[in-house]
Amino acid sequence: MATLWHGRFEGGPADALQALNDSLPFDRRMFREDIAGSRAHVSMLARVGLLDSADAGAVLEALDTTEAELADGSFAFEASDEDIHTAVERRVTELAGEAGSRLHTGRSRNDQVATDLRLWTMRELGDIARLVGRLQATLASRADDAGEAHLPGYTHLQQAQPVLLAHHFLAHGWALARDVDRLLDAIGRTDVSPLGAGALAGSSLPLDPDGVASDLGFSARFENSLDVVGDRDFVAEALFALALLGVHLSRIGEEVILWSTAEFGFVGLDDAFSTGSSMLPQKKNPDIAELARGKAGRLIGNLTGLLTTLKGLPLAYNKDLQEDKEPLFDACDTVRLTLPALEGLVSTLELRTDRMAEAADSPFAAATDLAEYLVVSGMPFREAHAVVGAHVRAALAGEASFAELVAGDERLGAEAVALLAPGAAVRRRTTPGGAGPGPVAVQRVRFAERLADQEARLAGLR
Ligand code: ARG
């Protein structure tokens, strides 16, 4: 079996070497990008006079056939096909004869694989950003469903101040907006063509890296051949953006898990988006939410794995870099699986707003409002905090109800007791970006604008 380097070698590769070395099982999913890169390369070779038009035509036709075979599954892989680049070139040479063996002129698999993976990553991150947009739209529509319902807001997972349920949904929406920003940003830095860098140093042939870059739709060509063939920053950035997205999905999952417990009872799970137990007939389990939480672990693992692979590499290409693809593919696949399931889960949550209000309307929820009431009448905040805190302590000790204690304090009195009414505390959150109905109405509009802007930026991707 002929290797790409058979001229230099007397013997063939050992089976164990091939088993370790071959990347075809996973890199074949980049075949479209590989063929696109080859088309641009061949057209460039013809333009600069390194390939006559008959040969270029034969190779382009062979590339079309090869792509069709790979797409419909009829492509016959051979044991000697080390990776997708080798397989495509082998087939093109079978189909186009001697012209095919001119395809690799002035090119190395080092600039080729970097080109393929950048093209693949840009398209994939764009698709994922669009899926994130759909989850954001679902969160916005759940915020609309929630109207002016409120629930306890938590710090330290202890009830803190009531917030609108819409505010809570939108909080997750804004985190995802940053994820979309990061994905778009990562796409921007990935948008550089490595083709023409060769193995590491460029070429003695009159190649045109600017021409192939623009043919392939890249915004720019590389500046430094040595840098670009060993640069996998774009993979690390993609993995970070996906890991942090995974962390956000995990946090949404964690809340659905808590909220759907009997103890919270804030939401009910739809049958289509929950599972039962094989033994316990009464169970309804939030598996989607748990998997969203669990899969964050593997997304973080993919990032740390790649960073560890990269950290000790001398310039330029090293075979270690072949370890870039599996974590990236896995991260993209994982996020693509998780997003629609989580979106379905969130969109079908039954919102038990009565339970939420009941939990939120403990009179202590308005403790801060009472302190702020005292501040308005001139008391320093620290002192006000202590006055109200003493009433809380007395109420918890059973001396009297909180309302009675407030009513009996001449600095507070009946006007202050009114602040303890159900829902009053949340309606008083009026500052910009705050949790009450006033600022949340503004926020709903701003979030919708943000989604529209995001969509326009995504539509502008090639
Ligand atoms: N399969 C290889 C990879 O994924 C392609 C590049 C091989 N380059 C080389 N010099 N052996 O990195």
Residues whose N, C-alpha, C, O or C-beta is under 5 A from the ligand:
A	BS01	LIG	S23 D83 R109 N110 V113 L321 Q322
